[in-house]
Amino acid sequence: MLLSTVLGEVTTRCINFIISKCPKPQVLDVDDHLRKLLLRAQVIIDEAMGRHITNHAMLQQLDMLRDAMHRGDYILDTFRYQSHDDDSKHQVVSRHSSSLSRMNSLKGFCSSTRETQILEQLQWAYDSLNSMVVDVEGLVVFLVSYPRMYRQPYSMHLLLGNCMFGRQMEAEVVLTFLLHKQHSGAEELEVLPIVGPGKVGKSTLVSHVCHEERVRNHFSEIVFLNDHDFKDGKLSNLVEGFEKKYHNFTLNKDWRMLLVVEVIEDFNKGEWKMLYDACKRCMTNGSKIIITSRSDRIIKLGTSKPVILKLLSQEAYWYFFKTLTFGSTDPVMHPRLSCLAMEIASMLNRCLFSGAGTIGVLRNNFNISYWCRVVIFLRWFMKWHESKFSEHPSDALNQNRPTHLGRMVSTSEEIVVYNQYECSSQDEVPKIEFPSVMYGSVKPSGRFETQVLRSTIPPYYSYIFTCEIRDLKTTTAKRKRS
């Protein structure tokens, strides 16, 4: 027993000695391997985005691969641009009396353990992405069997600018719900609830799907209703007019109708019953209802599994922000700008609505000096808003509450957003653009309307703010007499 114990101890120490002498992986080696693996994953994702995939299991697996790719890309960029963070810090201090903050994921690392922590993060991202790439290798063979959605290849920044980023799976679920045929004996109307926070893309998702040629050919008519149609006793008049208009269509079995109902919160139980009963009397078999809301209470109204939209992850948001900001320019060739862009993206709280305007401003002023000014302004503005209102400005904007925003040219002024609304592509829109007011020198007097964003995807809405520029109210305490 003593001999066995001694031999075991000697063997263990020998193995540990051999392992300690083996060359350890270096950060640069893992960085290079992860970069090559990201290119491999990007090829698969680009090919999948350009094809009309109908298999839900395949879409789910591709979504998991996309998430792993975004995480790996985010960690790689964090490591890649950290060395330029210190250089930018000293330059910005000398020019603007400020400095760039370190990336949140690497903040607080001691110099002795920093490389070990970075190596662990890179290795984890590599292992996670590698396992996902191996899992989908078999699916690549089946991708070629699905038809292409585009006749010519697109650069990724053009493709992302003309599609719903990160919503391929949800769009296919809605499309399947609309196109599948209900059996002839069914008495209940099929209802699909779509739930998510404000400005997450619920209406855009529905409109995007409704513009599909197959959906337009499947339904004879598509009707949109919103909150305004149910206020001030309008519902009873709406139901009465609804029945008069569509009652005769029930005799035509080939006539199908899609009703899209957009509400901010949820339906009153009596209101929903009144509308649903009217729809049952007027709609033929095969007609469908989609209801969207910020409240998850509408889930109980559905006959199908709900579609739940969430905000993009920080990693996915950075990929979206970086791709559209730099366009056809390689971010690796501009590490200092990429470092600034990464901090700007982190301050926008994953808001696509706010990000679109900032992306346009950065793209039109592609120089280090201007981007430094934007970083300094946003850091001051976010800190001021948090201290005064205890929330991120995007939270108030997403809930359509009065919001106080800053101006880069004058920190003594604020932009008060009183109201938000959308205009269709046929409506006349204001000529004043909001980014020129917030980041530029444009200063209208009194209350004015300004165009925040013009969407490049269906329903091609223009988003309008009703604003006013005011001086910040500052109070100073009187000095006490000595």
LOVO-332174 format. One record per residue (C-alpha): residue number from 1; residue in one letter; x, z, y. Coordinates in Angstrom, 1 decimal. Each point is the difference from the previous one (the first is absolute). Layout:
NUM_A_X_Z_Y
...
//
This chain:
1_M_0.0_0.0_0.0
2_L_2.9_0.8_2.4
3_L_1.7_-3.3_-0.8
4_S_-3.3_-1.9_0.6
5_T_-0.5_1.7_3.3
6_V_3.6_-0.8_1.2
7_L_-0.2_-3.6_-1.1
8_G_-3.4_-0.4_1.8
9_E_1.5_1.5_3.3
10_V_3.1_-2.3_-0.2
11_T_-2.2_-3.0_-0.7
12_T_-2.2_0.7_3.0
13_R_2.9_0.5_2.4
14_C_1.7_-3.2_-1.2
15_I_-3.2_-2.0_0.7
16_N_-0.4_1.6_3.4
17_F_3.6_-0.8_0.8
18_I_-0.4_-3.6_-1.1
19_I_-3.2_-0.4_2.1
20_S_1.7_1.5_3.1
21_K_2.8_-2.5_-0.3
22_C_-2.3_-3.0_-0.3
23_P_-0.4_-1.9_3.3
24_K_-3.1_1.0_1.9
25_P_-2.3_-2.5_1.6
26_Q_0.7_-0.6_3.6
27_V_-2.6_-0.3_2.8
28_L_1.0_-3.6_0.8
29_D_-0.3_-1.0_-3.7
30_V_-3.6_1.4_-0.3
31_D_-0.7_-1.6_3.4
32_D_1.0_-3.4_-1.2
33_H_-1.9_0.3_-3.3
34_L_-3.1_1.1_1.8
35_R_0.2_-2.8_2.5
36_K_0.2_-2.6_-2.8
37_L_-2.9_1.6_-1.8
38_L_-2.1_0.0_3.2
39_L_0.6_-3.8_0.3
40_R_-1.2_-0.4_-3.6
41_A_-3.1_2.0_0.7
42_Q_-0.6_-1.9_3.2
43_V_0.0_-3.3_-1.9
44_I_-2.7_1.3_-2.3
45_I_-2.2_1.4_2.8
46_D_0.4_-3.1_2.2
47_E_-1.1_-2.2_-3.0
48_A_-3.0_2.3_-0.7
49_M_-1.1_0.1_3.7
50_G_-0.2_-3.8_0.0
51_R_-2.3_-0.2_-3.0
52_H_-3.7_0.8_-0.5
53_I_0.3_2.7_-2.8
54_T_-3.3_1.2_-1.5
55_N_1.3_2.3_-2.7
56_H_-0.5_3.6_1.4
57_A_2.5_1.6_-2.4
58_M_2.7_-2.5_1.1
59_L_-0.9_0.7_3.7
60_Q_0.3_3.7_-0.6
61_Q_3.4_-0.4_-1.6
62_L_1.2_-2.2_2.8
63_D_-1.2_2.6_2.5
64_M_2.1_2.6_-1.8
65_L_3.0_-2.4_0.2
66_R_-0.6_-0.6_3.7
67_D_-0.1_3.8_0.7
68_A_3.3_0.5_-1.9
69_M_1.5_-2.9_2.0
70_H_-1.1_1.5_3.3
71_R_1.5_3.4_-0.9
72_G_3.3_-1.6_-1.1
73_D_0.1_-2.1_3.2
74_Y_-0.7_3.0_2.2
75_I_2.7_2.2_-1.6
76_L_2.5_-2.9_0.0
77_D_-0.6_-0.6_3.7
78_T_0.2_3.7_0.8
79_F_3.5_0.1_-1.6
80_R_1.0_-3.4_1.4
81_Y_-0.7_0.9_3.6
82_Q_1.0_3.6_0.1
83_S_3.6_-0.9_0.8
84_H_-1.2_-1.9_3.1
85_D_-2.1_3.0_1.1
86_D_3.0_1.9_1.3
87_D_1.4_-3.0_1.9
88_S_-3.4_-0.7_1.5
89_K_-0.3_3.7_0.9
90_H_3.2_0.0_2.2
91_Q_-0.9_-3.3_1.6
92_V_-3.6_1.1_0.9
93_V_1.3_3.3_1.3
94_S_2.3_-1.7_2.4
95_R_-2.6_-2.5_1.2
96_H_-3.2_1.9_-0.1
97_S_0.9_3.7_-0.3
98_S_-1.7_0.1_-3.4
99_S_0.8_-0.5_-3.7
100_L_-1.5_-1.5_-3.1
101_S_-1.3_2.5_-2.5
102_R_1.3_-0.1_-3.6
103_M_-2.3_-1.4_-2.7
104_N_-2.4_2.7_-1.3
105_S_0.9_-0.6_-3.6
106_L_3.7_0.8_0.7
107_K_-0.5_2.7_2.6
108_G_1.9_3.2_-0.4
109_F_2.4_-1.1_-2.7
110_C_3.4_1.7_0.2
111_S_3.0_-2.3_0.0
112_S_1.2_1.3_-3.3
113_T_-3.2_-0.6_-1.9
114_R_-1.2_-3.0_2.0
115_E_1.5_-2.7_-2.3
116_T_-1.3_1.8_-3.1
117_Q_-3.5_0.1_1.4
118_I_0.1_-3.6_1.0
119_L_1.3_-1.0_-3.4
120_E_-2.8_1.9_-1.7
121_Q_-2.7_-1.7_2.2
122_L_1.5_-3.5_-0.6
123_Q_0.3_0.6_-3.7
124_W_-3.6_1.3_-0.2
125_A_-1.3_-3.1_1.9
126_Y_2.0_-2.3_-2.3
127_D_-1.2_1.6_-3.2
128_S_-3.6_0.0_1.2
129_L_0.1_-3.6_1.1
130_N_1.9_-1.2_-3.1
131_S_-2.6_1.5_-2.4
132_M_-2.7_-1.8_2.0
133_V_1.8_-3.3_-0.1
134_V_0.5_0.3_-3.7
135_D_-3.7_0.8_-0.5
136_V_-1.2_-3.1_1.9
137_E_2.5_-2.5_-1.5
138_G_-2.7_-1.1_-2.5
139_L_-2.5_-0.5_2.7
140_V_2.2_-2.5_1.8
141_V_-0.7_-2.5_-2.7
142_F_-3.7_0.2_0.7
143_L_0.3_-0.4_3.8
144_V_0.5_-3.8_-0.3
145_S_-3.5_-0.2_-1.6
146_Y_-1.7_1.1_3.2
147_P_-0.7_-2.5_2.8
148_R_2.0_0.1_3.2
149_M_-1.8_1.0_3.2
150_Y_2.4_-1.9_2.2
151_R_1.1_-3.6_-0.2
152_Q_3.4_0.6_1.6
153_P_2.4_3.0_-0.1
154_Y_-0.3_2.5_2.8
155_S_2.7_2.3_1.4
156_M_-1.0_3.6_-0.8
157_H_-0.5_0.9_3.7
158_L_-2.5_-2.9_0.4
159_L_-1.7_0.9_-3.3
160_L_-0.4_3.7_1.0
161_G_-1.3_-1.1_3.4
162_N_-2.8_-2.0_-1.6
163_C_-1.2_2.2_-2.8
164_M_-1.1_3.6_-0.6
165_F_3.2_1.9_-0.7
166_G_-0.2_2.2_-3.1
167_R_-3.7_-0.7_-0.7
168_Q_0.2_-2.7_-2.7
169_M_-1.4_2.4_-2.7
170_E_-2.9_1.2_2.2
171_A_-0.9_-3.5_1.0
172_E_-0.2_-1.2_-3.6
173_V_-2.2_3.0_-0.9
174_V_-2.5_-0.9_2.8
175_L_0.2_-3.7_-1.0
176_T_-0.8_0.8_-3.6
177_F_-2.9_2.2_1.0
178_L_-1.5_-2.8_2.1
179_L_0.4_-2.8_-2.5
180_H_-0.9_1.6_-3.3
181_K_-3.5_-0.8_-1.2
182_Q_-2.5_2.7_-0.5
183_H_-2.2_-0.2_-3.2
184_S_-3.5_-1.3_0.7
185_G_-1.8_3.2_-1.0
186_A_1.8_2.2_2.5
187_E_-2.4_1.6_2.5
188_E_2.6_1.9_2.2
189_L_1.9_-1.7_2.8
190_E_3.7_0.3_-0.5
191_V_1.7_2.0_2.8
192_L_3.8_0.2_0.6
193_P_1.2_2.8_2.3
194_I_3.3_-0.5_1.9
195_V_1.4_3.3_1.5
196_G_3.1_0.6_2.2
197_P_1.1_1.5_3.3
198_G_-0.4_-1.8_3.3
199_K_2.0_-3.1_0.7
200_V_1.2_-0.2_-3.6
201_G_-1.5_-3.5_-0.5
202_K_-3.5_0.5_-1.7
203_S_-1.8_-2.6_2.1
204_T_3.0_-2.4_-0.1
205_L_0.1_0.3_-3.8
206_V_-3.7_-0.9_-0.3
207_S_0.3_-2.9_2.5
208_H_3.1_-1.3_-1.7
209_V_-1.8_-0.2_-3.3
210_C_-3.2_-1.4_1.5
211_H_2.0_-2.9_1.4
212_E_1.0_-1.0_-3.5
213_E_-1.5_-3.4_-0.8
214_R_-1.3_1.3_-3.4
215_V_-1.9_2.8_1.7
216_R_-1.6_-2.3_2.6
217_N_-1.1_-2.3_-2.8
218_H_-1.3_2.8_-2.1
219_F_-2.3_1.6_2.6
220_S_-2.6_-1.9_2.0
221_E_0.3_2.4_2.9
222_I_2.3_2.8_1.1
223_V_-1.5_2.6_2.4
224_F_2.0_2.7_1.9
225_L_-1.5_3.2_1.3
226_N_1.7_2.9_1.8
227_D_-0.8_3.4_1.6
228_H_-1.8_-1.5_3.0
229_D_-2.7_-1.5_-2.2
230_F_-1.0_3.5_-1.2
231_K_-0.1_1.9_3.3
232_D_-2.9_0.8_2.3
233_G_-2.7_-0.8_-2.6
234_K_1.2_-3.5_-0.6
235_L_0.1_0.3_-3.8
236_S_-3.8_-0.3_-0.4
237_N_-0.1_-3.1_2.1
238_L_3.0_-1.4_-1.9
239_V_-1.6_0.6_-3.4
240_E_-3.3_-1.6_1.2
241_G_1.8_-3.1_1.3
242_F_2.1_0.0_-3.1
243_E_-3.0_-0.2_-2.3
244_K_-1.7_-2.7_2.1
245_K_3.0_-2.2_0.1
246_Y_1.2_0.2_-3.6
247_H_-3.2_0.7_-2.0
248_N_-0.6_-3.7_-0.8
249_F_3.5_-0.5_-1.3
250_T_-0.7_2.2_-3.0
251_L_-1.8_-2.9_-1.6
252_N_3.3_-1.9_-0.2
253_K_2.1_1.3_-2.8
254_D_3.1_-1.8_1.2
255_W_-0.1_1.7_3.4
256_R_2.4_2.9_0.2
257_M_0.8_2.3_2.9
258_L_2.9_2.2_0.9
259_L_-0.7_3.0_2.3
260_V_3.0_1.7_1.6
261_V_-0.8_3.3_1.7
262_E_2.7_1.7_2.2
263_V_-0.6_3.6_1.0
264_I_2.5_2.4_1.5
265_E_-1.1_3.1_-1.9
266_D_-2.8_-0.1_-2.6
267_F_-3.6_-0.8_-0.3
268_N_-2.9_2.3_0.4
269_K_-1.7_0.2_-3.4
270_G_-3.3_-1.2_1.3
271_E_1.5_-2.9_1.9
272_W_1.9_-1.2_-3.0
273_K_-3.1_0.2_-2.2
274_M_-2.0_-2.0_2.5
275_L_2.7_-2.7_0.3
276_Y_0.7_-0.1_-3.7
277_D_-3.7_-0.3_-1.0
278_A_-0.4_-2.9_2.5
279_C_3.0_-1.8_-1.5
280_K_-1.4_0.4_-3.5
281_R_-3.3_-1.6_1.2
282_C_1.7_-2.9_1.8
283_M_3.2_-0.7_-2.0
284_T_0.1_-2.1_-3.2
285_N_2.0_0.9_-3.1
286_G_3.7_-0.5_0.6
287_S_-0.2_1.2_3.6
288_K_2.5_2.7_0.9
289_I_0.6_2.8_2.6
290_I_3.3_1.2_1.4
291_I_0.1_3.2_2.1
292_T_3.1_1.1_1.8
293_S_0.6_3.4_1.6
294_R_2.6_2.6_0.9
295_S_-2.0_2.7_-1.9
296_D_0.3_0.3_-3.7
297_R_-3.6_1.1_-0.2
298_I_-1.1_-3.7_-0.3
299_I_1.7_-0.1_-3.5
300_K_-3.2_1.5_-1.5
301_L_-2.0_-3.0_1.3
302_G_2.1_-2.5_-2.0
303_T_-0.8_-1.5_-3.4
304_S_3.7_-1.1_-0.5
305_K_3.3_1.9_0.2
306_P_0.9_0.4_3.7
307_V_2.9_-1.7_1.7
308_I_2.0_2.7_1.8
309_L_2.5_-1.2_2.7
310_K_2.9_2.2_1.0
311_L_2.6_-0.2_2.7
312_L_3.2_-1.8_-1.1
313_S_2.8_2.2_-1.1
314_Q_2.9_0.4_2.4
315_E_2.2_-2.2_-2.2
316_A_-2.5_-2.8_-0.1
317_Y_-0.7_0.3_3.7
318_W_3.8_-0.3_0.7
319_Y_0.2_-3.2_-2.1
320_F_-3.0_-1.5_1.9
321_F_1.4_1.1_3.4
322_K_3.5_-1.3_-0.8
323_T_-1.1_-3.3_-1.4
324_L_-2.2_-0.9_2.9
325_T_2.3_1.3_2.7
326_F_3.1_-1.8_-1.1
327_G_-1.8_-3.1_-1.2
328_S_2.4_-2.6_-1.3
329_T_3.0_2.1_1.3
330_D_1.8_2.0_-2.7
331_P_-0.2_3.7_0.9
332_V_3.4_0.6_-1.7
333_M_1.7_-2.1_2.7
334_H_-1.4_2.4_2.6
335_P_0.6_3.5_-1.3
336_R_-0.3_1.7_3.4
337_L_-3.4_-1.7_0.7
338_S_-1.1_0.9_-3.6
339_C_0.9_3.6_0.6
340_L_-2.1_0.1_3.2
341_A_-2.9_-1.9_-1.7
342_M_0.0_2.6_-2.8
343_E_-0.4_2.9_2.4
344_I_-2.8_-1.9_1.9
345_A_-1.9_-0.7_-3.2
346_S_0.2_3.7_-1.0
347_M_-1.5_1.0_3.3
348_L_-3.1_-2.3_-0.3
349_N_-1.5_2.1_-2.7
350_R_-0.6_-2.9_-2.4
351_C_-2.6_-1.5_2.4
352_L_-0.3_-3.8_-0.4
353_F_-2.1_-0.2_3.1
354_S_2.7_1.6_2.2
355_G_2.8_-1.7_-1.9
356_A_-1.2_-3.5_0.7
357_G_0.4_0.4_3.8
358_T_3.4_1.6_-0.3
359_I_1.2_-2.7_-2.4
360_G_-0.9_-2.6_2.6
361_V_1.8_1.8_2.8
362_L_3.2_0.5_-2.1
363_R_0.0_-3.6_-1.2
364_N_-0.4_-1.4_3.5
365_N_2.9_2.2_1.3
366_F_2.6_-0.3_-2.7
367_N_2.8_2.0_1.5
368_I_1.6_3.5_-0.6
369_S_-0.5_1.2_3.6
370_Y_-3.8_-0.6_0.0
371_W_-0.5_1.5_-3.4
372_C_1.9_3.1_1.1
373_R_-2.4_0.4_2.9
374_V_-3.0_-0.3_-2.4
375_V_1.4_2.7_-2.3
376_I_0.6_2.3_2.9
377_F_-3.4_-0.6_1.4
378_L_-1.8_0.5_-3.3
379_R_1.9_3.2_-0.8
380_W_-1.0_1.5_3.3
381_F_-3.6_-1.3_-0.3
382_M_-0.5_1.4_-3.5
383_K_1.4_3.3_0.9
384_W_-2.2_0.2_3.2
385_H_-3.1_-1.0_-1.9
386_E_0.6_2.4_-2.8
387_S_0.6_2.9_2.4
388_K_-3.1_-0.8_2.0
389_F_-2.6_-1.1_-2.6
390_S_1.5_1.3_-3.2
391_E_-0.4_-3.3_-1.8
392_H_1.5_-3.4_-0.3
393_P_-1.5_-2.6_2.4
394_S_-1.0_-2.3_-2.9
395_D_-2.3_2.7_-1.3
396_A_-2.1_-0.1_3.1
397_L_0.1_-3.8_0.2
398_N_-1.1_-0.3_-3.7
399_Q_-3.0_2.2_0.7
400_N_-0.9_-1.9_3.2
401_R_0.4_3.1_2.2
402_P_1.3_-0.1_3.6
403_T_3.8_-0.2_-0.4
404_H_2.8_0.6_2.4
405_L_3.0_-2.3_-0.2
406_G_3.2_-0.3_1.9
407_R_1.7_-2.8_2.1
408_M_3.6_-0.9_-0.6
409_V_0.7_-1.0_3.6
410_S_-1.4_3.2_1.5
411_T_-0.2_3.3_-2.0
412_S_-2.0_1.5_2.9
413_E_-3.0_-2.2_-0.9
414_E_-2.3_-0.1_-3.0
415_I_-2.3_-2.6_-1.5
416_V_-3.4_1.5_-0.9
417_V_-1.8_-2.0_-2.7
418_Y_-3.8_0.6_0.4
419_N_-1.4_-2.4_-2.5
420_Q_0.9_-2.6_-2.7
421_Y_-1.9_-3.0_-1.3
422_E_0.5_-3.3_-1.8
423_C_-0.7_-3.6_1.2
424_S_-0.5_-2.9_-2.3
425_S_2.2_-3.1_0.3
426_Q_-2.8_-1.8_2.0
427_D_-0.2_2.7_2.7
428_E_1.9_0.0_3.2
429_V_2.7_2.7_0.0
430_P_1.9_1.7_2.8
431_K_3.1_-1.7_1.3
432_I_1.9_3.3_0.4
433_E_2.0_0.9_-3.1
434_F_0.4_3.7_-0.8
435_P_3.7_-0.1_-1.0
436_S_0.7_-1.3_3.5
437_V_-1.7_3.0_1.5
438_M_1.6_2.6_-2.4
439_Y_3.5_-1.4_-0.2
440_G_0.1_-2.3_3.0
441_S_-0.6_0.1_3.7
442_V_-3.6_-1.3_0.0
443_K_-2.2_2.6_1.9
444_P_-3.7_-0.9_0.5
445_S_-2.0_2.2_2.4
446_G_-3.1_1.9_-1.0
447_R_-1.6_-0.3_-3.3
448_F_1.0_-3.2_-1.8
449_E_-0.3_-1.7_-3.4
450_T_3.1_-1.1_-1.9
451_Q_0.6_-1.9_-3.2
452_V_1.9_2.2_-2.5
453_L_0.3_-2.4_-2.9
454_R_-1.3_-3.3_-1.2
455_S_-0.2_-0.1_-3.8
456_T_1.4_-3.0_-1.8
457_I_-2.1_0.6_-3.2
458_P_-3.8_0.0_-0.5
459_P_-2.2_1.0_1.8
460_Y_2.5_-0.9_2.8
461_Y_-1.2_2.8_2.3
462_S_1.6_0.7_3.4
463_Y_0.3_3.8_0.5
464_I_-0.8_1.1_3.6
465_F_0.7_3.3_1.8
466_T_-1.9_1.3_3.1
467_C_2.8_1.8_1.9
468_E_1.0_1.6_3.3
469_I_3.5_0.9_1.3
470_R_0.2_3.4_1.5
471_D_2.7_2.3_1.4
472_L_0.9_2.9_-2.3
473_K_-1.2_3.3_1.3
474_T_2.9_2.4_0.4
475_T_-0.4_3.6_0.9
476_T_2.8_2.1_1.3
477_A_0.0_3.7_0.3
478_K_0.6_1.5_3.4
479_R_3.2_1.9_0.4
480_K_-0.4_3.8_0.4
481_R_1.4_1.6_3.1
482_S_3.2_1.9_-0.6
//
